[in-house]
Amino acid sequence: MKNNAFFPLFVDISEKKIVVIGGGAIATRRVKTLLPFAPQIVVVAPEVTGELEELENEKKLTIFHREYQREDIYDAWMVLVATNDPKLNDGIYSVAKCLGALVNVASNQEKCDFHFPGVIRKDPYVIGINGSGKDHKGTAELRKQIEAVVNHTICIGSRESRLAVIQSEMLMDYLKKECPQKEIRLLTMKTTGDKILDRTLDKVGGKGLFVKELDKALIDRRSDLSVHSLKDMPMEVPEELPIVAFSKREDPRDVLVLPEGADTLDLTKPIGCSSQRRILQLQKMYPEAMFQSVRGNVLTRLKKLDDGEYGGLILAAAGLKRLGLKNRISRYYEPDEVIPAAGQGILAVQGRQGEDYSYLEHFSDREGTIAALCERAFVRYLDGGCSSPVAAHAVIEGDEIFLRGLYYQESTGKHTIGTMRGSLEDPETLGVALAKKLIREAEG
Ligand SMILES: NCc1[nH]cc(CCC(=O)O)c1CC(=O)O
């Protein structure tokens, strides 16, 4: 008497020989379930389905297009019997038992060493489901329910700061509308860049510090997408974690914020600003000013400002607007006064290579994408991804891109600024062309 429930076992079948007798619908389904686990499959059947033939053409399995012979299973580790001849099935079962192979006869639950499970995969998880040979309808229903749970959520990884969360919520709001059948979740985490607050970023390793932990969550499949301020992203992103969408751009300008209640910039106190890019450009505007580094997230910096440590603070308009703090802005610096950081105001959505992110199609913004590619190509060419004070700002004007860039030459401490126009079709070529031109000018 057989036990009424079978034990689930997760077995490495990658080098095992599995012989399938029969080439119909059941055989096909089982072969397709097994193939992703990379066994050696041999199908024996005078006639097989088109799908099996296709798999044979792709060299994913071997087919013997003929009747079964007992030699076929002599070196089989597992035998799956699925012909529509019950007597033949029973005969194959007896031989397989004698040979000591694992055997399953699809049409006869009594003649099975194991049940063939329904398989649900969500890497790295493998879920096998089995109705103990009884309730097929119930098993199919349960399988659907499990699949819905497994594929039900889209999880967004984000830094913990208020601004990062607001930015992630912008994507979540979109996803809730675009994919109403899915549950949209947020996974927040502290990054190394958030933990180290006593040194300027340039000294502790630059932009990568804000993305490492988020990358790890994506790789480990604890999240499905990461939302970043594009300007905080390194120029080279790992191949397995590509940027899958650029958002519509928020105001790209840098701005001045004064302490609560003040209406002029008090230059007897330092201007709070950690970015070499901003300092380099603002020195021209405020030759008598002192600049002092200020770290921490936007709200922390504003607190320091209001506590009287600084005469003013330079921040990105985009962050303040998203935080609902537009009213704190005292002055906007136009891009021809202070060239913004590459990507400033644009959100980058990062995903895992090989996954289907077609649901981001309407989040992705054409102008944002063109500007992002152009500005980042400029900075990448100048190798200024980490800490050197490069700046780039691209806008679409008619059927052209207008790019403004700043190149800083480490060796001489000199910088050059220039502009160039290029085709909408090829934003990266324009970025590289302006970078080359500015290098030539710096050298000539
Ligand atoms: N380095 C921090 C950071 N990263 C992105 C933004 C603002 C939002 C954006 O540029 O998209 C800010 C704050 C700031 O520079 O004031």
The ligand as an SDF file (V2000), in Angstrom:
LIG
                    3D

 16 16  0  0  0  0  0  0  0  0999 V2000
   23.3710   64.9630   -3.9900 N   0  0  0  0  0  0  0  0  0  0  0  0
   22.0900   64.8890   -3.3530 C   0  0  0  0  0  0  0  0  0  0  0  0
   20.9780   65.0800   -4.3210 C   0  0  0  0  0  0  0  0  0  0  0  0
   20.7360   64.1980   -5.2770 N   0  0  0  0  0  0  0  0  0  0  0  0
   19.6820   64.6490   -6.0120 C   0  0  0  0  0  0  0  0  0  0  0  0
   19.2580   65.8480   -5.4920 C   0  0  0  0  0  0  0  0  0  0  0  0
   18.1690   66.6730   -5.9910 C   0  0  0  0  0  0  0  0  0  0  0  0
   17.2490   66.0390   -7.0050 C   0  0  0  0  0  0  0  0  0  0  0  0
   17.8080   65.9030   -8.3790 C   0  0  0  0  0  0  0  0  0  0  0  0
   18.8000   66.5180   -8.7450 O   0  0  0  0  0  0  0  0  0  0  0  0
   17.2090   65.1350   -9.1460 O   0  0  0  0  0  0  0  0  0  0  0  0
   20.0700   66.1290   -4.3970 C   0  0  0  0  0  0  0  0  0  0  0  0
   19.9820   67.2820   -3.5030 C   0  0  0  0  0  0  0  0  0  0  0  0
   20.6870   68.5090   -3.9950 C   0  0  0  0  0  0  0  0  0  0  0  0
   21.6680   68.4500   -4.7450 O   0  0  0  0  0  0  0  0  0  0  0  0
   20.2540   69.5970   -3.6000 O   0  0  0  0  0  0  0  0  0  0  0  0
  1  2  1  0
  2  3  1  0
  3  4  1  0
  3 12  2  0
  4  5  1  0
  5  6  2  0
  6  7  1  0
  6 12  1  0
  7  8  1  0
  8  9  1  0
  9 10  2  0
  9 11  1  0
 12 13  1  0
 13 14  1  0
 14 15  2  0
 14 16  1  0
M  END
$$$$
